[in-house]
Amino acid sequence: KDLIKYKKEHHISFPILFEEDAAVATAYGVWNRPQTFFINREGKIFGRALKEVDWTTKNMKDLMEYLLKEKK
């Protein structure tokens, strides 16, 4: 419930993974939280942020625009 509330309050439209058993986190080598993975249209990890991300900055908006414009 807290995650759903957080997504609504921060206008987040992309998927967020929350898991209790940490199977996916372990598979991707995630040892601290929060972490953000940037995944391109081919499903490959383009990069990741190892801390909380301010999605309202120009750099983040530019990165999202770049990823959205990337050709398949």
N, CA, C and O atoms as a CHARMM CRD file, in Angstrom:
* protein
*
  288
    1    1 LYS  N      0.81900  -1.19900   0.00000 PROA 1      0.00000
    2    1 LYS  CA     0.00000   0.00000   0.00000 PROA 1      0.00000
    3    1 LYS  C      0.86000   1.25800   0.00000 PROA 1      0.00000
    4    1 LYS  O      0.53400   2.23700  -0.67100 PROA 1      0.00000
    5    2 ASP  N      1.96000   1.23200   0.75500 PROA 2      0.00000
    6    2 ASP  CA     2.84200   2.39400   0.80400 PROA 2      0.00000
    7    2 ASP  C      3.48000   2.66700  -0.55000 PROA 2      0.00000
    8    2 ASP  O      3.64300   3.82300  -0.94100 PROA 2      0.00000
    9    3 LEU  N      3.84200   1.60200  -1.26900 PROA 3      0.00000
   10    3 LEU  CA     4.46300   1.76200  -2.57800 PROA 3      0.00000
   11    3 LEU  C      3.48000   2.36900  -3.57400 PROA 3      0.00000
   12    3 LEU  O      3.85000   3.24300  -4.35800 PROA 3      0.00000
   13    4 ILE  N      2.24700   1.91700  -3.54700 PROA 4      0.00000
   14    4 ILE  CA     1.21800   2.46500  -4.43800 PROA 4      0.00000
   15    4 ILE  C      1.00500   3.94500  -4.13100 PROA 4      0.00000
   16    4 ILE  O      0.89800   4.76500  -5.04300 PROA 4      0.00000
   17    5 LYS  N      0.94700   4.27600  -2.86400 PROA 5      0.00000
   18    5 LYS  CA     0.78300   5.67300  -2.44400 PROA 5      0.00000
   19    5 LYS  C      1.97500   6.50800  -2.91200 PROA 5      0.00000
   20    5 LYS  O      1.79500   7.61300  -3.42400 PROA 5      0.00000
   21    6 TYR  N      3.18300   5.98800  -2.73900 PROA 6      0.00000
   22    6 TYR  CA     4.39900   6.68700  -3.15800 PROA 6      0.00000
   23    6 TYR  C      4.37700   6.95500  -4.66400 PROA 6      0.00000
   24    6 TYR  O      4.69600   8.06000  -5.10300 PROA 6      0.00000
   25    7 LYS  N      4.00000   5.94000  -5.45900 PROA 7      0.00000
   26    7 LYS  CA     3.94600   6.10500  -6.91400 PROA 7      0.00000
   27    7 LYS  C      2.96200   7.20000  -7.30300 PROA 7      0.00000
   28    7 LYS  O      3.25200   8.02100  -8.17300 PROA 7      0.00000
   29    8 LYS  N      1.80400   7.21200  -6.66100 PROA 8      0.00000
   30    8 LYS  CA     0.79600   8.23100  -6.97300 PROA 8      0.00000
   31    8 LYS  C      1.27300   9.62100  -6.57600 PROA 8      0.00000
   32    8 LYS  O      1.12100  10.57300  -7.34200 PROA 8      0.00000
   33    9 GLU  N      1.84400   9.74300  -5.39200 PROA 9      0.00000
   34    9 GLU  CA     2.30200  11.04400  -4.90000 PROA 9      0.00000
   35    9 GLU  C      3.42100  11.62500  -5.74900 PROA 9      0.00000
   36    9 GLU  O      3.53100  12.84400  -5.88500 PROA 9      0.00000
   37   10 HSD  N      4.25200  10.76100  -6.32200 PROA 10     0.00000
   38   10 HSD  CA     5.39700  11.21800  -7.10800 PROA 10     0.00000
   39   10 HSD  C      5.18300  11.07000  -8.61600 PROA 10     0.00000
   40   10 HSD  O      6.11300  11.24200  -9.40300 PROA 10     0.00000
   41   11 HSD  N      3.94800  10.75100  -9.00700 PROA 11     0.00000
   42   11 HSD  CA     3.58000  10.64500 -10.42900 PROA 11     0.00000
   43   11 HSD  C      4.49900   9.70100 -11.19300 PROA 11     0.00000
   44   11 HSD  O      4.97600  10.03100 -12.27800 PROA 11     0.00000
   45   12 ILE  N      4.74100   8.53800 -10.62700 PROA 12     0.00000
   46   12 ILE  CA     5.59800   7.53100 -11.25500 PROA 12     0.00000
   47   12 ILE  C      4.71600   6.57400 -12.05100 PROA 12     0.00000
   48   12 ILE  O      3.81100   5.94500 -11.50200 PROA 12     0.00000
   49   13 SER  N      4.98800   6.47200 -13.34900 PROA 13     0.00000
   50   13 SER  CA     4.16100   5.62200 -14.20500 PROA 13     0.00000
   51   13 SER  C      4.86000   4.32600 -14.61700 PROA 13     0.00000
   52   13 SER  O      4.22800   3.44200 -15.19400 PROA 13     0.00000
   53   14 PHE  N      6.14700   4.20600 -14.32800 PROA 14     0.00000
   54   14 PHE  CA     6.88200   3.01100 -14.72700 PROA 14     0.00000
   55   14 PHE  C      6.80700   1.95500 -13.62500 PROA 14     0.00000
   56   14 PHE  O      6.52600   2.28200 -12.47200 PROA 14     0.00000
   57   15 PRO  N      7.05800   0.68800 -13.97100 PROA 15     0.00000
   58   15 PRO  CA     6.96800  -0.38900 -12.97500 PROA 15     0.00000
   59   15 PRO  C      8.03300  -0.27100 -11.88600 PROA 15     0.00000
   60   15 PRO  O      9.16700   0.13100 -12.14100 PROA 15     0.00000
   61   16 ILE  N      7.64200  -0.62700 -10.68500 PROA 16     0.00000
   62   16 ILE  CA     8.55900  -0.69700  -9.55100 PROA 16     0.00000
   63   16 ILE  C      8.46200  -2.10400  -8.98300 PROA 16     0.00000
   64   16 ILE  O      7.36700  -2.60300  -8.72500 PROA 16     0.00000
   65   17 LEU  N      9.60400  -2.73600  -8.78900 PROA 17     0.00000
   66   17 LEU  CA     9.63000  -4.08900  -8.24000 PROA 17     0.00000
   67   17 LEU  C      9.77600  -4.02700  -6.73000 PROA 17     0.00000
   68   17 LEU  O     10.67600  -3.37000  -6.20700 PROA 17     0.00000
   69   18 PHE  N      8.89400  -4.70900  -6.04300 PROA 18     0.00000
   70   18 PHE  CA     9.00200  -4.86700  -4.59400 PROA 18     0.00000
   71   18 PHE  C      8.82500  -6.34500  -4.31900 PROA 18     0.00000
   72   18 PHE  O      7.77700  -6.91600  -4.62100 PROA 18     0.00000
   73   19 GLU  N      9.84000  -6.96600  -3.74900 PROA 19     0.00000
   74   19 GLU  CA     9.77300  -8.40100  -3.50400 PROA 19     0.00000
   75   19 GLU  C     10.24900  -8.72300  -2.09800 PROA 19     0.00000
   76   19 GLU  O     11.16800  -8.08900  -1.57800 PROA 19     0.00000
   77   20 GLU  N      9.62500  -9.69700  -1.50200 PROA 20     0.00000
   78   20 GLU  CA     9.97300 -10.07500  -0.13500 PROA 20     0.00000
   79   20 GLU  C     11.13400 -11.05700  -0.07700 PROA 20     0.00000
   80   20 GLU  O     11.90800 -11.03700   0.88000 PROA 20     0.00000
   81   21 ASP  N     11.27100 -11.91400  -1.08100 PROA 21     0.00000
   82   21 ASP  CA    12.30200 -12.95700  -1.02500 PROA 21     0.00000
   83   21 ASP  C     13.63400 -12.54200  -1.65100 PROA 21     0.00000
   84   21 ASP  O     14.61900 -13.27000  -1.52600 PROA 21     0.00000
   85   22 ALA  N     13.68400 -11.40200  -2.31400 PROA 22     0.00000
   86   22 ALA  CA    14.90600 -10.84000  -2.90900 PROA 22     0.00000
   87   22 ALA  C     15.52500 -11.70500  -4.00300 PROA 22     0.00000
   88   22 ALA  O     16.72600 -11.60300  -4.25300 PROA 22     0.00000
   89   23 ALA  N     14.73900 -12.54800  -4.65600 PROA 23     0.00000
   90   23 ALA  CA    15.27400 -13.41300  -5.71400 PROA 23     0.00000
   91   23 ALA  C     15.79400 -12.60000  -6.89800 PROA 23     0.00000
   92   23 ALA  O     16.89500 -12.85400  -7.38500 PROA 23     0.00000
   93   24 VAL  N     15.02300 -11.64000  -7.35900 PROA 24     0.00000
   94   24 VAL  CA    15.44800 -10.81200  -8.49100 PROA 24     0.00000
   95   24 VAL  C     16.61100  -9.91400  -8.07300 PROA 24     0.00000
   96   24 VAL  O     17.57400  -9.75300  -8.82300 PROA 24     0.00000
   97   25 ALA  N     16.52400  -9.34000  -6.89400 PROA 25     0.00000
   98   25 ALA  CA    17.60600  -8.48300  -6.38900 PROA 25     0.00000
   99   25 ALA  C     18.92000  -9.24900  -6.33200 PROA 25     0.00000
  100   25 ALA  O     19.96100  -8.72700  -6.73000 PROA 25     0.00000
  101   26 THR  N     18.87900 -10.45700  -5.85000 PROA 26     0.00000
  102   26 THR  CA    20.08200 -11.28200  -5.76600 PROA 26     0.00000
  103   26 THR  C     20.62200 -11.59300  -7.16200 PROA 26     0.00000
  104   26 THR  O     21.83300 -11.55600  -7.38300 PROA 26     0.00000
  105   27 ALA  N     19.73000 -11.89800  -8.09700 PROA 27     0.00000
  106   27 ALA  CA    20.14200 -12.22100  -9.46500 PROA 27     0.00000
  107   27 ALA  C     20.85300 -11.04700 -10.13800 PROA 27     0.00000
  108   27 ALA  O     21.74200 -11.25100 -10.96500 PROA 27     0.00000
  109   28 TYR  N     20.46500  -9.81400  -9.78400 PROA 28     0.00000
  110   28 TYR  CA    21.06100  -8.62500 -10.38900 PROA 28     0.00000
  111   28 TYR  C     22.12100  -7.96600  -9.51100 PROA 28     0.00000
  112   28 TYR  O     22.61800  -6.89100  -9.84700 PROA 28     0.00000
  113   29 GLY  N     22.46600  -8.58800  -8.40900 PROA 29     0.00000
  114   29 GLY  CA    23.51900  -8.05200  -7.55400 PROA 29     0.00000
  115   29 GLY  C     23.13900  -6.80000  -6.79800 PROA 29     0.00000
  116   29 GLY  O     23.98400  -5.94000  -6.55000 PROA 29     0.00000
  117   30 VAL  N     21.87600  -6.69000  -6.43000 PROA 30     0.00000
  118   30 VAL  CA    21.40800  -5.52600  -5.67500 PROA 30     0.00000
  119   30 VAL  C     21.59500  -5.80400  -4.19400 PROA 30     0.00000
  120   30 VAL  O     20.99700  -6.72900  -3.64500 PROA 30     0.00000
  121   31 TRP  N     22.43400  -4.99200  -3.54800 PROA 31     0.00000
  122   31 TRP  CA    22.69600  -5.19700  -2.12200 PROA 31     0.00000
  123   31 TRP  C     22.23500  -4.02300  -1.27600 PROA 31     0.00000
  124   31 TRP  O     22.13300  -4.14500  -0.05500 PROA 31     0.00000
  125   32 ASN  N     21.96000  -2.90300  -1.89600 PROA 32     0.00000
  126   32 ASN  CA    21.42400  -1.77300  -1.14200 PROA 32     0.00000
  127   32 ASN  C     20.20800  -1.21200  -1.87000 PROA 32     0.00000
  128   32 ASN  O     20.00200  -1.47100  -3.05600 PROA 32     0.00000
  129   33 ARG  N     19.42600  -0.45700  -1.15600 PROA 33     0.00000
  130   33 ARG  CA    18.20300   0.09500  -1.73900 PROA 33     0.00000
  131   33 ARG  C     18.12500   1.56200  -1.41300 PROA 33     0.00000
  132   33 ARG  O     18.67400   1.97800  -0.39200 PROA 33     0.00000
  133   34 PRO  N     17.48000   2.36400  -2.21700 PROA 34     0.00000
  134   34 PRO  CA    16.88600   1.97400  -3.49300 PROA 34     0.00000
  135   34 PRO  C     17.93600   1.91300  -4.60500 PROA 34     0.00000
  136   34 PRO  O     18.99500   2.53300  -4.51500 PROA 34     0.00000
  137   35 GLN  N     17.62200   1.16500  -5.63500 PROA 35     0.00000
  138   35 GLN  CA    18.41600   1.13700  -6.85800 PROA 35     0.00000
  139   35 GLN  C     17.46800   1.24500  -8.03300 PROA 35     0.00000
  140   35 GLN  O     16.35400   0.72300  -8.00400 PROA 35     0.00000
  141   36 THR  N     17.92000   1.92300  -9.05600 PROA 36     0.00000
  142   36 THR  CA    17.13700   2.08000 -10.27000 PROA 36     0.00000
  143   36 THR  C     17.93100   1.50300 -11.42800 PROA 36     0.00000
  144   36 THR  O     19.10500   1.82800 -11.60400 PROA 36     0.00000
  145   37 PHE  N     17.30000   0.65400 -12.21100 PROA 37     0.00000
  146   37 PHE  CA    17.91500   0.11200 -13.42000 PROA 37     0.00000
  147   37 PHE  C     17.28500   0.79300 -14.62200 PROA 37     0.00000
  148   37 PHE  O     16.06100   0.89400 -14.71300 PROA 37     0.00000
  149   38 PHE  N     18.11100   1.25600 -15.53700 PROA 38     0.00000
  150   38 PHE  CA    17.63400   1.83900 -16.78100 PROA 38     0.00000
  151   38 PHE  C     17.74700   0.75500 -17.84400 PROA 38     0.00000
  152   38 PHE  O     18.84100   0.27300 -18.14000 PROA 38     0.00000
  153   39 ILE  N     16.61800   0.37800 -18.40900 PROA 39     0.00000
  154   39 ILE  CA    16.55600  -0.73300 -19.35800 PROA 39     0.00000
  155   39 ILE  C     16.11300  -0.19000 -20.70800 PROA 39     0.00000
  156   39 ILE  O     15.09600   0.49700 -20.80700 PROA 39     0.00000
  157   40 ASN  N     16.89100  -0.50500 -21.75600 PROA 40     0.00000
  158   40 ASN  CA    16.55300   0.01600 -23.07900 PROA 40     0.00000
  159   40 ASN  C     15.44400  -0.81000 -23.72500 PROA 40     0.00000
  160   40 ASN  O     14.94300  -1.76900 -23.13800 PROA 40     0.00000
  161   41 ARG  N     15.07500  -0.42500 -24.93000 PROA 41     0.00000
  162   41 ARG  CA    13.96300  -1.09100 -25.62800 PROA 41     0.00000
  163   41 ARG  C     14.25600  -2.55400 -25.94700 PROA 41     0.00000
  164   41 ARG  O     13.33300  -3.34300 -26.15100 PROA 41     0.00000
  165   42 GLU  N     15.52400  -2.91500 -25.99000 PROA 42     0.00000
  166   42 GLU  CA    15.90400  -4.30700 -26.24400 PROA 42     0.00000
  167   42 GLU  C     15.88300  -5.14300 -24.97500 PROA 42     0.00000
  168   42 GLU  O     16.12700  -6.34900 -25.01500 PROA 42     0.00000
  169   43 GLY  N     15.59000  -4.50000 -23.84800 PROA 43     0.00000
  170   43 GLY  CA    15.54500  -5.21300 -22.57700 PROA 43     0.00000
  171   43 GLY  C     16.89800  -5.34900 -21.90500 PROA 43     0.00000
  172   43 GLY  O     17.05000  -6.11200 -20.95200 PROA 43     0.00000
  173   44 LYS  N     17.88500  -4.60800 -22.40200 PROA 44     0.00000
  174   44 LYS  CA    19.22800  -4.66400 -21.82100 PROA 44     0.00000
  175   44 LYS  C     19.41900  -3.51800 -20.82800 PROA 44     0.00000
  176   44 LYS  O     18.91900  -2.41100 -21.02900 PROA 44     0.00000
  177   45 ILE  N     20.14600  -3.80600 -19.76100 PROA 45     0.00000
  178   45 ILE  CA    20.40800  -2.78200 -18.75800 PROA 45     0.00000
  179   45 ILE  C     21.36100  -1.74700 -19.34300 PROA 45     0.00000
  180   45 ILE  O     22.47300  -2.07100 -19.75700 PROA 45     0.00000
  181   46 PHE  N     20.91000  -0.50900 -19.36900 PROA 46     0.00000
  182   46 PHE  CA    21.65200   0.61000 -19.93000 PROA 46     0.00000
  183   46 PHE  C     22.51500   1.27600 -18.86100 PROA 46     0.00000
  184   46 PHE  O     23.55700   1.85600 -19.16500 PROA 46     0.00000
  185   47 GLY  N     22.08100   1.19000 -17.63700 PROA 47     0.00000
  186   47 GLY  CA    22.79400   1.79400 -16.51700 PROA 47     0.00000
  187   47 GLY  C     21.97500   1.62700 -15.25400 PROA 47     0.00000
  188   47 GLY  O     20.86600   1.09400 -15.28300 PROA 47     0.00000
  189   48 ARG  N     22.53600   2.09100 -14.13600 PROA 48     0.00000
  190   48 ARG  CA    21.76700   2.04000 -12.90000 PROA 48     0.00000
  191   48 ARG  C     22.21800   3.11800 -11.94100 PROA 48     0.00000
  192   48 ARG  O     23.36000   3.57700 -11.97000 PROA 48     0.00000
  193   49 ALA  N     21.28400   3.51000 -11.08900 PROA 49     0.00000
  194   49 ALA  CA    21.54600   4.50300 -10.04900 PROA 49     0.00000
  195   49 ALA  C     21.53600   3.77000  -8.71700 PROA 49     0.00000
  196   49 ALA  O     20.62600   2.99000  -8.43700 PROA 49     0.00000
  197   50 LEU  N     22.54300   4.02100  -7.90400 PROA 50     0.00000
  198   50 LEU  CA    22.69500   3.29000  -6.64600 PROA 50     0.00000
  199   50 LEU  C     22.14300   4.04200  -5.44300 PROA 50     0.00000
  200   50 LEU  O     22.50500   3.75000  -4.30300 PROA 50     0.00000
  201   51 LYS  N     21.27700   4.99900  -5.69200 PROA 51     0.00000
  202   51 LYS  CA    20.67100   5.77000  -4.60700 PROA 51     0.00000
  203   51 LYS  C     19.33000   6.30300  -5.08400 PROA 51     0.00000
  204   51 LYS  O     18.91200   6.04200  -6.21300 PROA 51     0.00000
  205   52 GLU  N     18.66800   7.04200  -4.23000 PROA 52     0.00000
  206   52 GLU  CA    17.39300   7.63900  -4.60300 PROA 52     0.00000
  207   52 GLU  C     17.61600   8.62100  -5.74800 PROA 52     0.00000
  208   52 GLU  O     18.60800   9.34900  -5.76600 PROA 52     0.00000
  209   53 VAL  N     16.69500   8.63700  -6.69400 PROA 53     0.00000
  210   53 VAL  CA    16.82100   9.47600  -7.87900 PROA 53     0.00000
  211   53 VAL  C     15.77900  10.58200  -7.83600 PROA 53     0.00000
  212   53 VAL  O     14.61000  10.33300  -7.54000 PROA 53     0.00000
  213   54 ASP  N     16.20200  11.79600  -8.13100 PROA 54     0.00000
  214   54 ASP  CA    15.26500  12.91000  -8.27800 PROA 54     0.00000
  215   54 ASP  C     14.86600  12.96500  -9.74700 PROA 54     0.00000
  216   54 ASP  O     15.62600  13.45200 -10.58400 PROA 54     0.00000
  217   55 TRP  N     13.68000  12.46700 -10.05600 PROA 55     0.00000
  218   55 TRP  CA    13.22000  12.33900 -11.43600 PROA 55     0.00000
  219   55 TRP  C     12.86600  13.67600 -12.06700 PROA 55     0.00000
  220   55 TRP  O     12.58700  13.73500 -13.26400 PROA 55     0.00000
  221   56 THR  N     12.87000  14.75400 -11.28300 PROA 56     0.00000
  222   56 THR  CA    12.47800  16.05700 -11.80700 PROA 56     0.00000
  223   56 THR  C     13.65100  16.86500 -12.35300 PROA 56     0.00000
  224   56 THR  O     13.44400  17.94700 -12.90100 PROA 56     0.00000
  225   57 THR  N     14.88100  16.36200 -12.21300 PROA 57     0.00000
  226   57 THR  CA    16.03700  17.12100 -12.70100 PROA 57     0.00000
  227   57 THR  C     16.12700  17.06600 -14.22400 PROA 57     0.00000
  228   57 THR  O     15.60900  16.14300 -14.85400 PROA 57     0.00000
  229   58 LYS  N     16.78300  18.05000 -14.79900 PROA 58     0.00000
  230   58 LYS  CA    16.96000  18.09300 -16.25000 PROA 58     0.00000
  231   58 LYS  C     17.74000  16.87300 -16.73500 PROA 58     0.00000
  232   58 LYS  O     17.41300  16.30900 -17.77900 PROA 58     0.00000
  233   59 ASN  N     18.76300  16.46200 -15.99500 PROA 59     0.00000
  234   59 ASN  CA    19.55600  15.29700 -16.40300 PROA 59     0.00000
  235   59 ASN  C     18.70200  14.04000 -16.50100 PROA 59     0.00000
  236   59 ASN  O     18.83800  13.27100 -17.45300 PROA 59     0.00000
  237   60 MET  N     17.82600  13.82600 -15.53100 PROA 60     0.00000
  238   60 MET  CA    16.96900  12.63500 -15.55700 PROA 60     0.00000
  239   60 MET  C     15.96400  12.71700 -16.69600 PROA 60     0.00000
  240   60 MET  O     15.71400  11.72500 -17.38200 PROA 60     0.00000
  241   61 LYS  N     15.39300  13.88400 -16.89800 PROA 61     0.00000
  242   61 LYS  CA    14.44200  14.05300 -18.00200 PROA 61     0.00000
  243   61 LYS  C     15.13300  13.83000 -19.34400 PROA 61     0.00000
  244   61 LYS  O     14.57400  13.19400 -20.23700 PROA 61     0.00000
  245   62 ASP  N     16.35000  14.35600 -19.48300 PROA 62     0.00000
  246   62 ASP  CA    17.11700  14.15500 -20.71900 PROA 62     0.00000
  247   62 ASP  C     17.42500  12.67700 -20.94300 PROA 62     0.00000
  248   62 ASP  O     17.33300  12.18700 -22.06800 PROA 62     0.00000
  249   63 LEU  N     17.78700  11.97300 -19.88500 PROA 63     0.00000
  250   63 LEU  CA    18.08000  10.54500 -19.99300 PROA 63     0.00000
  251   63 LEU  C     16.83700   9.77100 -20.41900 PROA 63     0.00000
  252   63 LEU  O     16.91600   8.89900 -21.28500 PROA 63     0.00000
  253   64 MET  N     15.70700  10.07700 -19.82500 PROA 64     0.00000
  254   64 MET  CA    14.46000   9.38300 -20.18200 PROA 64     0.00000
  255   64 MET  C     14.08100   9.66500 -21.63200 PROA 64     0.00000
  256   64 MET  O     13.65800   8.76000 -22.35100 PROA 64     0.00000
  257   65 GLU  N     14.23000  10.91400 -22.06500 PROA 65     0.00000
  258   65 GLU  CA    13.94700  11.25900 -23.46000 PROA 65     0.00000
  259   65 GLU  C     14.85900  10.48200 -24.40600 PROA 65     0.00000
  260   65 GLU  O     14.40400   9.97900 -25.43400 PROA 65     0.00000
  261   66 TYR  N     16.12900  10.38300 -24.06600 PROA 66     0.00000
  262   66 TYR  CA    17.08900   9.63800 -24.88500 PROA 66     0.00000
  263   66 TYR  C     16.66900   8.17400 -24.99600 PROA 66     0.00000
  264   66 TYR  O     16.66400   7.60700 -26.08800 PROA 66     0.00000
  265   67 LEU  N     16.32300   7.57000 -23.87400 PROA 67     0.00000
  266   67 LEU  CA    15.93300   6.16100 -23.88600 PROA 67     0.00000
  267   67 LEU  C     14.64600   5.94600 -24.67100 PROA 67     0.00000
  268   67 LEU  O     14.50800   4.94200 -25.37000 PROA 67     0.00000
  269   68 LEU  N     13.70800   6.87500 -24.56500 PROA 68     0.00000
  270   68 LEU  CA    12.44400   6.74200 -25.28600 PROA 68     0.00000
  271   68 LEU  C     12.61500   6.91500 -26.79100 PROA 68     0.00000
  272   68 LEU  O     11.86500   6.32300 -27.56700 PROA 68     0.00000
  273   69 LYS  N     13.58300   7.70900 -27.21100 PROA 69     0.00000
  274   69 LYS  CA    13.81700   7.95200 -28.64000 PROA 69     0.00000
  275   69 LYS  C     14.70100   6.89500 -29.28500 PROA 69     0.00000
  276   69 LYS  O     14.79000   6.82200 -30.51000 PROA 69     0.00000
  277   70 GLU  N     15.35300   6.07900 -28.47000 PROA 70     0.00000
  278   70 GLU  CA    16.26100   5.05300 -28.98000 PROA 70     0.00000
  279   70 GLU  C     15.51500   4.10400 -29.91400 PROA 70     0.00000
  280   70 GLU  O     14.41700   3.64800 -29.59500 PROA 70     0.00000
  281   71 LYS  N     16.10700   3.81100 -31.05400 PROA 71     0.00000
  282   71 LYS  CA    15.48400   2.90900 -32.02600 PROA 71     0.00000
  283   71 LYS  C     15.63500   1.47200 -31.58200 PROA 71     0.00000
  284   71 LYS  O     16.56200   1.11700 -30.85300 PROA 71     0.00000
  285   72 LYS  N     14.69800   0.65100 -32.04100 PROA 72     0.00000
  286   72 LYS  CA    14.74400  -0.78500 -31.73100 PROA 72     0.00000
  287   72 LYS  C     15.77800  -1.47000 -32.57800 PROA 72     0.00000
  288   72 LYS  O     15.96600  -2.68100 -32.46400 PROA 72     0.00000
